[in-house]
Amino acid sequence: MMPLRLLVAAIAVIALTWLYVTPSGQMLVAALGDSQALQGWLDQLAGLGPLAIILLMAFAIVFNPIPSAPIALAAGAVFGHAWGTLYIVLGAELGAIIAFGIARFAGYELLRKWFGDKIETGMWGNQNRLTALVFVSRLLPFISFDLISYGAGLTPIRFWRFASATLLGLIPMSFLLAHFGAELKTTELTRAIPIALGLGALTFGSILWAAFRARR
């Protein structure tokens, strides 16, 4: 099993190096960051557009350098609020599960060898707290979706808890991005980002207030 884990890690490093360093990889990242160009491409795909959105969203989650927001905006612009939200959620959920699986397969057992049963005690051994952390992180746009997916795979959280918390937490932000894409087809992405951050700040503030009241 160890050679296979090393192979998975090596493939991931090679893929990330290609995206970050090579001109072709950087061109791909730039192309997927252009929401308006993606809209035109999706229009040409016709019936294959939903599948393309799902796969692109998953690809963007697994490979951190690729931005997922422009893909989500393009989905909203082409498919509207409801269907766009559905395709965004399906793609992001698929990508999160893949990232979680990679981390769980390649790194969790290694951590267990280093730290033993300690990684399943205290806060990191509490399934309810881990589930809540995953759910809350999905509501906040300034917390890296990709890193949370990989990081969760290195904790003892059960797969079904991770998948459920991710799915439920995905829906609000996915709808928001699909809404922006549908309503602001000709607007620059930079105008949508502050609104998304504002929603995240509002959500985070509400969570802090609820925690403060609960503690009192």
C-alpha positions, 0 to 999 in steps of 0.5 A: 500500500505504501508504494501506491500512496507514494505514487498518488502523492507523486502524481499530485505533485507533478500535476500541480507543478504542471499547472503552476510552472508550465506555460500550458498549465498557466494558460489553462488556469487563465482560460478557466478563470475567464467567466465570459469565455466559459459561457461561450464555450458552454453554449457551443457544447449544448447538451453536454454543458451540464456535464462539463460544468460538473467536471470542471468544478470537480477539477477546480476543487481537486487542483487548487490553482484553478479558480472555481468561482468563474466556472460557477458564474458561467454555470449561472449565466448559461443555465440559470439560478436553479439548474446552475446551482444544481450543477455547481453543487454536484461538481463541487461535491464530487471534487470535495469527495475526490480531494477527501479520498486522496488525503485519506488514502495517501496521508491518514495512515501515515499520521496514525503511524506518527501519532498513534491514537492521539489523532482520534482524541480531544477535539479532532476525535469529536465527530460532531465538532469536525462535522460542524467545522466542515459545514461552517467552513463551506459557508465562508467564501474566504476559507479555502474550499480545496484545503478544507477538503484535503485537510478533512481527509487527514482527520478521523471524520467519517466519510458520510459526515464529511459528504453531508456537511459539505453538501448542505454547506455548499448550497447557499454559496452555490446559489449565490454564485449562480444568481450572480452569473444569471444576473450579471452576465456582462459584469466583471467578476471583481464586482461580484467578489465583494458581495460574496465576501460580504455574505461570508462576513455576515454569515461568520458574524452570525455564527460568532453571535450565536456562539457568544449567546450560547456560551453566556 
